[in-house]
Structure formats: C-alpha cells, structure tokens
Amino acid sequence: MKVWTLSVSRIPVKFVVVDVGEAEGELIRHLAPRTVDAILRNLPIEGVASTWMEEVYFKAGLNMGAEKPKTRVNKGDVAYWPMGDAICIFYGESQPAGPVNVVGRVTKGLELFRAVEAGSVIRLEKP
C-alpha cells in the first residue's frame, strides 16, 4: 500500500468507465483534506454508476461526514456526497441534491460523463 505525503497537494487520478472510456482528474487536498486522504487510502474505488441531471455518481464506501460542505459546485468538479456515501462528477450545470465535500476536478475528458448510463461500472484509480 502506497502512503501519500502531506506535501502533495494535487494528486492525479483517472476515471475508468467500462466500455465507455477514461477521463483524467486531480484530487486537491486543501479543498477537503480528510476526505481526500480517505479516498486515496481506498483507491481504487469501483462502483455502479447512477445519474442525476448532469451528474454521475457511484458508491464510495468511505462513510465520511461533511467537511467544508458546499451546496454549489462548478462544471467539472469532483465531490464526495456524505449523505449518499458517493463520489460525484458534475459534468454540466446541475447542482448537488445536498451538501457535498468538493475534493477535486476533472482535467481532461469531461465530455465522457455525458455518455455514462446508469448501471455502468466506474472506477476511480491512480493513473
């Protein structure tokens, strides 16, 4: 198991959607340090995608609480939704159903998430 040092503030990640494609992103530690650390400790995280408006989300298995919760996000944001224990990718203009811990952003391939259907297998991993 690889241990990440606290000096790393932007950690590259990859989203793999089986039979759809891949996108690149980064976790940004200062946005929600405890949540980012929990995600890193549990990589890879794989789940079944659900969709809501212009958002794709999947169970994370982290059981984290709120950390710097936001009710507004930007296109391309990656967040953890405590109420649903899910990783969320906001690929359009929609907003979260409830407060989320923003943990990073998609840096390449955001358009991929428009093609994700409910039931697709999605994985968050290190590149």
Sine and cosine of phi, psi and omega as CSV:
sin_phi,cos_phi,sin_psi,cos_psi,sin_omega,cos_omega
0.00,0.00,0.79,-0.61,-0.02,-1.00
-0.99,0.10,0.68,-0.73,0.02,-1.00
-0.96,-0.29,0.75,-0.67,-0.02,-1.00
-1.00,-0.06,0.65,-0.76,0.01,-1.00
-0.99,0.12,0.42,-0.91,-0.01,-1.00
-0.94,0.35,-0.25,0.97,-0.01,-1.00
-0.97,0.22,-0.23,0.97,0.01,-1.00
-0.99,0.12,0.90,-0.43,-0.05,-1.00
-0.98,-0.20,-0.43,0.90,0.03,-1.00
-0.80,-0.60,0.89,-0.45,-0.10,-1.00
-0.91,-0.40,0.87,-0.50,0.01,-1.00
-0.93,0.36,0.63,-0.78,0.05,-1.00
-0.67,-0.74,0.22,-0.98,0.01,-1.00
-0.74,-0.67,0.65,-0.76,0.13,-0.99
-0.96,-0.26,0.82,-0.57,0.04,-1.00
-0.91,-0.42,0.86,-0.50,0.08,-1.00
-0.94,-0.34,0.92,-0.38,-0.08,-1.00
-0.83,0.55,0.75,-0.66,0.01,-1.00
0.91,0.41,0.19,0.98,0.04,-1.00
-0.84,-0.54,-0.78,0.63,0.00,-1.00
0.46,-0.89,-0.26,-0.96,-0.05,-1.00
-0.75,-0.66,0.47,-0.88,0.10,-0.99
-0.70,-0.72,0.40,-0.92,0.01,-1.00
-0.95,-0.33,0.47,-0.88,0.03,-1.00
-0.41,-0.91,-0.08,-1.00,0.08,-1.00
-0.57,-0.82,0.61,-0.79,0.15,-0.99
-1.00,-0.06,0.69,-0.72,-0.07,-1.00
-0.89,-0.46,0.97,-0.26,-0.18,-0.98
-0.81,0.58,-0.69,0.73,-0.12,-0.99
-0.92,0.39,-0.29,0.96,0.00,-1.00
-0.93,0.37,-0.62,0.78,0.01,-1.00
-0.29,-0.96,0.98,0.20,-0.16,-0.99
-0.83,0.56,-0.69,0.73,-0.01,-1.00
-0.92,0.40,-0.65,0.76,-0.01,-1.00
-0.93,0.37,-0.70,0.71,0.04,-1.00
-0.86,0.51,-0.70,0.71,0.01,-1.00
-0.88,0.48,-0.66,0.76,0.02,-1.00
-0.90,0.43,-0.65,0.76,0.04,-1.00
-0.88,0.47,-0.74,0.68,-0.02,-1.00
-0.87,0.49,-0.64,0.77,0.01,-1.00
-0.91,0.42,-0.43,0.90,-0.09,-1.00
-0.97,-0.24,0.06,1.00,0.01,-1.00
-0.92,0.40,0.59,-0.81,-0.08,1.00
-0.97,0.23,0.52,-0.86,0.07,-1.00
-0.93,-0.38,0.85,-0.53,-0.04,-1.00
-0.83,-0.55,0.62,-0.78,0.03,-1.00
-0.38,-0.93,-0.03,-1.00,0.03,-1.00
-0.99,-0.15,0.81,-0.58,-0.08,-1.00
-0.94,0.33,0.62,-0.79,0.20,-0.98
-0.85,-0.52,0.39,-0.92,0.02,-1.00
-0.80,-0.60,0.53,-0.85,0.08,-1.00
-0.48,-0.88,0.88,-0.47,-0.06,-1.00
0.78,0.63,-0.85,-0.53,0.02,-1.00
-0.95,-0.31,0.83,0.56,-0.05,-1.00
-0.57,-0.82,0.62,-0.78,0.15,-0.99
-0.88,-0.47,0.70,-0.72,0.03,-1.00
-0.60,-0.80,0.38,-0.92,0.01,-1.00
-0.46,-0.89,0.49,-0.87,-0.03,-1.00
-0.85,0.53,0.65,-0.76,-0.04,-1.00
-0.95,-0.31,-0.45,0.89,-0.04,-1.00
0.94,0.34,0.48,0.88,-0.04,-1.00
-0.99,-0.15,-0.53,0.85,-0.04,-1.00
0.78,0.62,0.76,0.65,0.02,-1.00
-1.00,-0.08,0.39,-0.92,0.10,-1.00
-1.00,-0.07,-0.14,-0.99,0.01,-1.00
-0.94,0.35,0.62,-0.78,0.07,-1.00
-0.57,-0.82,0.93,-0.35,-0.08,-1.00
0.78,0.62,0.77,0.64,-0.11,-0.99
-0.88,0.47,0.60,-0.80,0.01,-1.00
-0.83,-0.56,0.60,-0.80,0.09,-1.00
-0.96,-0.26,-0.11,0.99,0.04,-1.00
-0.81,-0.59,0.67,-0.74,0.02,-1.00
-0.76,-0.65,0.19,-0.98,0.05,-1.00
-0.95,-0.32,0.40,-0.92,0.08,-1.00
-0.83,0.56,0.77,-0.64,-0.01,-1.00
1.00,-0.10,-0.13,0.99,0.01,-1.00
-0.93,0.36,0.55,-0.84,0.15,-0.99
-0.91,-0.41,0.72,-0.69,-0.07,-1.00
-0.62,-0.79,0.28,-0.96,0.14,-0.99
-0.94,-0.35,0.78,-0.63,0.00,-1.00
-0.98,-0.20,0.98,-0.21,-0.06,-1.00
-0.85,0.53,-0.66,0.75,-0.07,-1.00
-0.89,0.45,-0.55,0.84,0.00,-1.00
-0.97,-0.25,0.01,1.00,-0.07,-1.00
0.73,0.68,0.82,0.57,-0.11,-0.99
-0.68,-0.74,0.50,-0.87,0.18,-0.98
-1.00,0.05,0.75,-0.66,-0.05,-1.00
-0.86,-0.51,0.68,-0.74,0.09,-1.00
-0.87,-0.49,0.88,-0.48,-0.02,-1.00
-0.99,-0.13,0.97,-0.24,-0.09,-1.00
-0.99,-0.15,-0.05,1.00,-0.01,-1.00
-0.69,-0.72,-0.50,-0.86,-0.08,-1.00
-1.00,-0.07,-0.03,1.00,-0.04,-1.00
-0.93,0.36,0.32,-0.95,-0.03,-1.00
-0.89,-0.45,0.35,-0.94,-0.05,-1.00
-0.92,0.40,0.44,-0.90,0.03,-1.00
-0.94,0.33,-0.40,0.91,0.02,-1.00
-0.42,-0.91,0.05,-1.00,-0.03,-1.00
-0.84,0.54,0.64,-0.77,0.01,-1.00
-0.77,-0.63,0.39,-0.92,0.14,-0.99
-0.99,-0.10,0.96,-0.27,0.05,-1.00
-0.93,0.36,0.78,-0.63,-0.08,-1.00
-0.85,-0.52,-0.16,0.99,-0.02,-1.00
0.11,-0.99,-0.40,-0.92,-0.03,-1.00
-0.43,-0.90,0.37,-0.93,0.12,-0.99
-1.00,0.09,0.78,-0.63,-0.06,-1.00
-0.97,-0.24,-0.34,0.94,-0.03,-1.00
-0.42,-0.91,0.74,-0.67,0.08,-1.00
1.00,0.02,0.42,0.91,-0.03,-1.00
-0.84,0.54,-0.55,0.83,-0.02,-1.00
-0.88,0.48,-0.38,0.92,0.04,-1.00
-0.81,0.59,-0.61,0.80,-0.12,-0.99
-0.94,0.35,-0.34,0.94,0.09,-1.00
-0.91,0.41,-0.45,0.89,-0.05,-1.00
-1.00,0.00,-0.09,1.00,-0.03,-1.00
-0.97,0.24,0.76,-0.65,0.05,-1.00
-0.95,-0.31,0.46,-0.89,0.07,-1.00
-0.83,0.56,0.72,-0.69,-0.02,-1.00
0.98,-0.18,-0.23,0.97,0.06,-1.00
-0.92,0.40,0.54,-0.84,0.07,-1.00
-1.00,0.04,0.77,-0.64,-0.02,-1.00
-0.77,-0.63,0.61,-0.79,-0.05,-1.00
-0.72,-0.70,0.72,-0.69,0.12,-0.99
-0.97,-0.24,0.83,-0.56,-0.08,-1.00
-0.52,-0.86,0.16,-0.99,0.13,-0.99
-0.97,0.24,0.58,-0.81,0.03,-1.00
-0.92,0.38,0.00,0.00,0.00,0.00
